[in-house]
Amino acid sequence: MKSRSYRAAAFAGLAISTAVAAAPAGKAPAEIRRVVDAAVLPLMQQYQIPGMAVGLVVQGQPRVLNYGVQSLQTGRPVAAGTLFEIGSLSKTFTATLATWAQAQNRLSLSDPIGKYLPELRGTEFGKVSLFHLGTHTAGGLPLQVPDQIRDEAGLMDYFKAWRPAYPAGTRRTYANPGIGTLGLVAARSLGQDFATLAEGRLFPALGMTHTYIDVPASGMASYAQGYTTVGKPIRLAPGVLWRQAYGVKTTAADMVRFMQANMGMLDLDPALRRAIAETHVAYFQAGPMMQDLIWEQYPYPVSLQALMAGNATALIFEPTAVAAIDPPQAPRADAWINKTGSTNGFGAYMAFVPRQRLGVVLLANKNFPIDARVRVAYDIITALSRRTP
């Protein structure tokens, strides 16, 4: 198959508080509040979610609504600075770092892994192209890094022995090791470690001032306590490639800014704008969903049924046949673009429609079902889109 790289040309009893960054023209805050409350309050009650932050872009303008508490132990309410783990939504930043490196001519997504990780040259894994890592189509990687691997040296040994289960580009197998390796490559191409690049360059370039890989001491009081599905307190347990695959902690306001960046609404460095757009190139069709670089998209308008199918657990845990989109589809505004994220104690979901200048991000300090996240986001976006002139 020929190179798939594409240079984009475009780009009840819950404590409730509200943080408003700007009032959207033609949108009374009470109207938006009614829409979000109607969707979120029953959800929190059903799944006993202690706290949530809901970030919105409505007619291009940002807004954050906060619900509940960041910790059942302290009773401290969710507030503007509350940090949530976002799980696999972190992968979208890793993809952006890779395309930013490409925009700076430090790598090409069509290059093989071995070009940047010389320890893997001559191996089957070293022959895999970088864009296959970012589209989960490398040939059959596991969902998680195997438990016996404790460090990067062990990871390289694992990859040296790896053999593909399928030809690259024929099956989607959702994989932390794949995107994690793409993060390793991007960081190596830019000459620094991943966390330093993310916290020192990428997040500041996006204007995300309260987003971290490693939460500093000054931010720990705002770091929400996560809870398992049975209500046990828990936070992220680091493992190999955790920073690249699921390590980001952030606020709803920062994620709203990231959403605006992904809809081309911010005045960013041209190379970074181009890099963000390139993460929206569609490479493969997987059922109703098109696989971008980590992001997943659907033609808009889209049905809830299609979104449920595209975000089903089967696409996470089972190999899924894909069809290459040839040539890859350039970024388009009439698309629903989304990504879920989970850790053991947190659940997140982001969805946005660039043409509508409309989007929502859900951050919760409890892991709750993905289909419930999708349904709530769909209800919010659908209701707000109907109210948009």
Salt bridges, closest charged atoms under 4 A:
GLU31 OE2 - ARG387 NE 3.05
ASP37 OD2 - ARG33 NE 3.23
ASP111 OD2 - LYS115 NZ 3.28
GLU119 OE1 - ARG188 NH1 3.16
GLU124 OE2 - LYS127 NZ 3.24
GLU152 OE2 - ARG188 NH2 3.33
GLU278 OE2 - ARG7 NH1 3.91
GLU296 OE2 - ARG172 NH2 3.13
ASP326 OD1 - LYS2 NZ 3.97
ASP326 OD1 - ARG4 NH1 3.28
ASP334 OD1 - ARG332 NE 2.75
